[in-house]
Amino acid sequence: MRGFTQDDAHIICTPEQIENEVAFALKFSLYILKAFGLTKFKSYVFTKPKGKSIGTDEEWDTATEVLKKAVVAAGLEYAIDEGGVALYGPKIDLKLYDTLGREWQCSTIQFDFNLSERFNMKYVGSDGKKHTPLVVHRALFGSIERFFALLIEHYKGDFPLWFAPVQFAIVPIIQQHNAYCKKLEIELRRKGYRVEADYTENHMREKIKSYESEKVPYMLVVGDKDIEAGGFSVRSRKSGNLGLMNLDELIKHVYDEIEQGKPQYIMEE
């Protein structure tokens, strides 16, 4: 089976608001791509298709100019896709490149001349009269599944610590160390980290090899000496063996890596 999940929001606004709303939606989309480290993409502006379409020529021309203005203001080069859009309105597409150089549609900002009429939307303008608002679709990721497929390709599965699916893997050397490791796992989870542990009877080398193949950023190996010292041996995927640490030392060590890597959730004005 295949899934296709869109993060599609609808902006309903007046003609006076539309330029700012489109510009902000594009800025938001670029912020999302930058936050995940995705910089290889191409922008397109799609214009009115030949044949059947919804909306007047004037509406299409005005909306298309708004989109072009937003792309230029964002400092992006763009290509025109003449008539390559759905019949209900022009759009901006940000298409990401995969490792083979192929383009995949992700972020989209698109006018919709259909919905406002279909749902009989009205607002009272400054002139005291009723008017039909403009509707814009805004999908920051486009397809969640497609976006994450490209994200996996981009990092080759070796994700930065802040959004790695598993941040820490705990490796007890023998079964007698499991109880200590379980307490460590619980404590890390309580602090909000994503953790896995291997409590099987497999040899330590097999456990480490398995987690290395999964590209887990940090492994915490626990043996008799580690337990006696109240800590664990830390292996970093990037830096190798970091030696003995306790929980407070580990959290202090990874703090900057997590905080500096993850995006700031307040965009610049």
Secondary structure, DSSP 8 states (H G I E B T S, - for coil): -----EEEEEEEE-TTTHHHHHHHHHHHHHHHHHHTT---EEEEEE---SS--SS-HHHHHHHHHHHHHHHHHTT--EEEETT-S-TT--EEEEEEE-TTS-EEEEEEEEE-TTHHHHTT--EE-TTSSEE--EEEEEEEEEEHHHHHHHHHHHHTT---GGG-S--EEEEESSGGGHHHHHHHHHHHHHTT--EEE--SSS-HHHHHHHHHHTT-SEEEEE-HHHHHTTSEEEEETTTEEEEEE-HHHHHHHHHHHHHHHS--SS---
